[in-house]
Structure formats: C-alpha cells, structure tokens
Amino acid sequence: MACILTNQELTSTDSAPPCNREIRYNTNATSAITMVLVSPMGENVHVSSPAYTPNVAIQSQPPLIFATELDGSALNTMLATYDLYTEFAQRGYGLALAIGDLSDVRAAVVQQLNAHQIYTVAWMMLPAIDGYGFNLRNYPQAIEHYRTFRAWAQQHGLHFAAIAMNMQPPADDLSRLQHLRLRDIGRWLAQASDNTLFLPGSTAYHSLIDEMHRDGYAVHTYQLPLMVDDRRAGTTSVQSALDVVDLPVDLEVLMCHSSLPIPIEGLNNDIGGALIVSYGASAESIGIGYTHAASQRSVSDAPGVLEARALSLSWDALERDMLLATRYTDTIYIFSLEGCVERGLMPHIANINWDGDVRVPVRQRLLVATLRSSLLVLLFLVRQHRLLFSWLGWIIALLLLVRQWRRQ
C-alpha cells in the first residue's frame, strides 16, 4: 500500500518550501515507499518507509483510518462496549485519536491499542481557547502542545505510528468561509499579499515536523483541498489569506468532506462526492465524512456542534464517497468513528462491495469545477499583480467603513 508511512530516513527537510512540491512514489503491494519532495531549487528530501498493510487477509479492502474526537473515558467505554479492539485488529483498521486531554484513562486506551497492534495516530488537538486546529496564529501553542504530548507518551510508554496535524483556518475564518461576505473577501485579499505571520509560522511548523521526525514519528496533515489550487497557481496566497501553511509531510490527507453546509437549494448539505472527484488525482490520502452526530466540543465553545446531526452523511452518501476515494488513493480517513458506531454503520463498512459503481451528479461537479476555475484565475491575477490586489482589499474595507458610517 502506498500511503501510510513510518519514517525511517529524513534528510534536509528545511529545503522544502510550503508550496511547489512534487510527489514521486516507488511502490508495490509489499515494498517500501520512497517519497521525494522536490523544492524549486532542485533539492530532494527523501522519506523512506515500510508500507502500511492491514494485518489481516482482506486484500480487496483499502486501509481505513477512523478518526475520533471522544475524550478518554467516553472512548474507552465505546471501544470496550462494542468490542472494537478486536474488530480493528482483525480488519486492520487504524485509529486516529484527537489528543486533547492527556489523562491516565486515555493512556490506558492507547496501551490497549498497542497490545492489539492497532495502527494508532495521535491527532494533535488544541484546547478550544486556542482554536482546536493548527494555523499561523497559534503555532507557539501547537509546539508546546506537541512537546507536552511527547512527555506524556514517554511517561506512559505509549507507541504512536504517526502524528497528525489538522491545518485549518482560525474558527472565525471558518465561519466566514460559509458566507463569503464582501468585507471578508476584502480582508483576505489584503492578507493574501501581506501576512506578517506567514514566514515565522511556516518556519516554526517546518521545524516542528523535523522535531517529530527526530522523535521517530511519521507526520500526517489534514489539509484543505484549496492547498492544491495554491500549488497549481504557484502561490502562497490561499495560505496567507486563511492563516494556514502547506507542509512537506509523510502523508497529506485532503479533507474532501461531502457534508458541507452550502446554502444552495437542492443540495441538502451534500456536495455529492464532487470534491473527491475534483481533487482526488492530487491526493495522497482522502478524508471523508462527517458521520458523527456528537463531538467532544461543547455547545458553549462550538455552537456549530448543534448542526452536526443535520450535516451528517447518510449511509448511501458515505458508501458513495468511500468508493469514489478508492479510485484515487490507497488510504481513506473516515470522520468519525463515534458517528459510525452510534448509527450502526460498522457492519455496513465491513461488508461494503469495493467494486461497486458510483456516479457524481453533474450539478455538483459543475459547481466545484466553476469554483476552482474562478479561484485559479484569481490566484494567477494575484500572483501577477500582488500590490494591486493588496490595495484592492484595503479599498473594499475603506468603502465598507464609509458605508457603515453613513448609516449611523
């Protein structure tokens, strides 16, 4: 299998920039993988690793990694109640744990996962006050959180095959992305051309990845699909605008969730797998979902959690996305385990026909294609006329301020 890596050799990762990278694989079903990150200066960064192969004779099933945000006690109860330790070991599933609390209960869960030889990923999750995911605004907290985690894992003798970093915009920007108001577009245009946090934040995250590798971990990132468009245009504009950073890691997971709160009549909060089809050819791994109707995030610090049940995918939609993802990648991340268990989807997933045929509705494909084409044109214009767009952003902001003043 070609996507989940346990790092064995790493040289000169500092030369890999946050964009313009080429991925080359040399793999077959049983061999090791060599991934080469190529910088614009022609320097190669080699990461060699044994392939992740499920520890079970299910040759037709791609490796599946289930992500969970449950805290230690709730996770322990779910895994034990539904005998998931045995099921995961038999079927070769992996488990990505959102590491928020560093409790003795969570340590005991990881020890059980290790005893069953289950592929375990430590998904770094910051406290609510720091924004949960990693971005350019909270890189000091991200570094501190990893080092605290590392000390905790060593204290309890825990083994993790990989560290996962969810690179997502700050919470306020995530909310704005759903509405795309003119004032927000203006601010993003200005920030895309001049984000003072980009260089120090990018450097810090590159150094953090080096540290994780030295500690013996492979590194996964959960990235917005927009990173692909940023690379394609040869810019860092999307990264600067949204306070995220593209990183050279062992496995990049493009978050192609179909359950998006898009206010378009007839879509029913389901993009129909169109993101997977559009971005799949550029994906090392694909994240699909959401299946959950619950989260460890409380309503007080994450009001959107009330919408989780309405935005969760039906089984038919989840099956469609799983089949679509296998066309492009060997490894699928499913968000989330608790949703699959709560809704009784685990038996369906175990018995899925991986040779099934699925199609994406034309309307959804055209919608995604149109949005991507428009973004690409904008990125090329920003690249050629960076100063102009920076001033355009400030002009829009000024006009909005004047309009607000006149209303008063």
Beta strands, then each sheet from edge to edge (+ up, - down):
strand 1: 9-10
strand 2: 23-24
strand 3: 33-38
strand 4: 44-49
strand 5: 64-68
strand 6: 94-99
strand 7: 119-124
strand 8: 162-166
strand 9: 218-223
strand 10: 251-255
strand 11: 285-289
strand 12: 332-335
sheet 1: 1+ 4- 3+ 2-
sheet 2: 5+ 6+ 7+ 8+ 9+ 10+ 11+ 12+ 5+
end
